[in-house]
Amino acid sequence: MNSTKKTIMGKTLLGKTLLSVTLSLSIALTGSLAVPAAKVEAASSSSTASSVIAMGQKFLGVDYKFGAKTGNTSSFDCSSLTQYIYKKNGITLPRSSLSQSKVGKYVSRSNLKAGDLIFSDTNRDGVINHVSIYMGNGKLLHTYRKGIGVTISTFAGSTWSKTYVTARRVI
């Protein structure tokens, strides 16, 4: 039994040694064990999206005021809310929802990710007049009316879905 154990351990030791040498050569030839940039970027954007959403949720219930001043946290309109939250997360956005709809990268409705901005034409006059933050799982974070303030809404089947124009990824 003892000799069987030694043989098995010998093969295991040889396997570990070969693995170690292979890994060492791989590191020597490539220069690192770095994670590919795309994976780092994805992790970073996911983290930023989570921070944006968490910050937005801290303002749930804060009053809606059309034309709210930039940087004011006692009331928001839709675009001052997004501008404030994203700025606190290192992303500068213009002031109006129409202007915000022109920055970042276009993203299709079927490829929405948490942190994407969704733009609507609630007046149905062909002009974007509302912005909300896609939270994932079919939910939106936004503000749109006095008495409701900053809130979370369902996207599918809602006014926001019916008046959807486009979405942008700024993270």
C-alpha positions in Angstrom: 0.0 0.0 0.0 2.8 2.3 0.9 4.5 1.9 -2.6 1.1 2.6 -4.3 0.7 5.7 -2.3 4.2 6.9 -3.3 3.5 6.2 -7.0 0.2 8.2 -6.9 1.9 11.0 -4.9 4.8 10.9 -7.4 2.4 11.4 -10.4 0.6 14.1 -8.5 3.8 15.8 -7.7 5.0 15.5 -11.3 1.7 16.9 -12.5 1.9 19.9 -10.1 5.5 20.6 -11.2 4.5 20.5 -14.9 1.6 22.8 -14.2 3.8 25.2 -12.3 6.5 25.3 -15.0 3.8 25.8 -17.7 2.2 28.7 -15.7 5.6 30.3 -15.1 6.5 30.1 -18.8 3.2 31.6 -19.7 3.7 34.5 -17.3 7.3 35.0 -18.6 6.2 35.0 -22.2 3.1 37.3 -21.9 4.5 39.5 -19.1 1.6 39.2 -16.7 -1.5 37.4 -15.6 -3.6 40.4 -16.4 -7.3 40.2 -16.9 -8.3 41.2 -20.4 -9.3 44.9 -20.7 -12.8 44.1 -21.8 -13.5 42.2 -18.6 -12.0 44.9 -16.4 -14.1 47.5 -18.3 -17.3 45.4 -17.9 -16.7 45.1 -14.2 -16.0 48.8 -13.9 -19.1 49.8 -15.8 -21.2 47.4 -13.8 -19.8 48.9 -10.6 -20.5 52.5 -11.8 -24.1 51.5 -12.8 -24.6 50.1 -9.3 -23.3 53.3 -7.7 -25.5 55.4 -10.0 -28.6 53.4 -9.1 -27.8 53.3 -5.4 -27.3 57.1 -5.3 -30.6 57.6 -7.2 -32.5 55.5 -4.7 -31.3 57.7 -1.9 -33.4 60.5 -3.5 -36.6 58.5 -3.6 -39.5 60.7 -2.7 -37.6 64.0 -3.3 -40.0 66.6 -4.9 -40.4 67.1 -8.6 -39.9 70.6 -9.9 -39.8 71.4 -13.6 -36.6 73.4 -14.3 -35.0 72.5 -10.9 -31.6 74.2 -10.5 -28.5 72.2 -11.4 -26.9 70.7 -8.2 -30.0 71.3 -6.1 -31.0 68.2 -4.2 -34.2 69.4 -2.5 -36.1 69.0 -5.8 -35.3 67.6 -9.3 -36.8 67.4 -12.7 -35.9 64.3 -14.8 -32.7 65.7 -16.4 -31.4 67.5 -13.3 -31.7 64.2 -11.5 -29.7 62.2 -14.1 -27.2 65.1 -14.4 -26.6 65.2 -10.7 -26.3 61.5 -10.1 -24.0 60.8 -13.0 -21.8 63.8 -12.2 -21.4 62.4 -8.7 -20.2 59.2 -10.4 -17.7 61.0 -12.6 -19.8 61.4 -15.8 -20.7 64.8 -17.1 -24.1 65.2 -18.8 -25.7 68.2 -20.4 -28.7 69.7 -18.6 -31.7 68.9 -20.7 -33.1 65.4 -21.6 -32.9 66.3 -25.3 -29.2 67.2 -25.0 -28.6 64.1 -22.9 -30.1 61.9 -25.6 -27.2 62.9 -27.9 -24.3 61.8 -25.7 -22.8 58.4 -25.1 -23.4 55.4 -27.3 -26.7 54.3 -28.8 -28.1 51.1 -27.3 -31.1 49.2 -28.6 -34.1 48.6 -26.5 -33.3 44.8 -26.5 -29.8 45.4 -25.1 -30.5 47.7 -22.2 -28.3 47.4 -19.2 -28.5 48.9 -15.7 -27.3 52.5 -15.8 -28.5 53.2 -19.4 -30.5 56.3 -20.0 -33.9 55.9 -21.6 -35.5 58.8 -23.4 -39.2 59.4 -24.0 -41.5 61.7 -25.9 -44.4 61.9 -23.5 -46.1 64.8 -25.4 -46.0 62.6 -28.5 -44.9 65.6 -30.6 -41.7 64.1 -31.9 -39.4 65.8 -29.3 -37.7 64.0 -26.5 -38.8 65.5 -23.2 -38.1 62.9 -20.5 -35.1 60.8 -19.3 -35.0 58.0 -16.9 -32.3 55.5 -15.7 -32.7 51.9 -16.5 -32.2 49.9 -13.3 -32.4 46.4 -14.9 -35.2 43.9 -14.4 -37.6 46.1 -16.3 -37.5 49.0 -13.8 -36.8 52.7 -14.2 -35.6 55.3 -11.8 -36.8 58.9 -12.5 -39.0 61.8 -11.6 -41.8 63.2 -13.6 -44.6 64.8 -11.6 -45.2 66.9 -8.6 -46.7 64.8 -5.8 -44.8 61.7 -6.9 -41.2 62.9 -6.9 -38.3 60.6 -7.5 -39.7 57.1 -8.0 -39.2 53.7 -9.5 -41.6 52.6 -12.3 -42.1 49.5 -14.4 -41.0 49.9 -18.0 -42.9 47.3 -19.9 -46.4 48.3 -20.8 -46.1 51.7 -19.2 -46.3 55.2 -20.6 -42.5 55.2 -20.6 -42.4 52.1 -22.9 -45.2 53.5 -25.2 -43.4 56.8 -25.6 -39.9 55.3 -25.8 -37.7 57.0 -28.4 -34.1 55.8 -27.7 -31.5 54.8 -25.1 -27.9 55.8 -24.6 -25.1 54.2 -22.7 -22.9 56.8 -20.9 -21.1 54.4 -18.5 
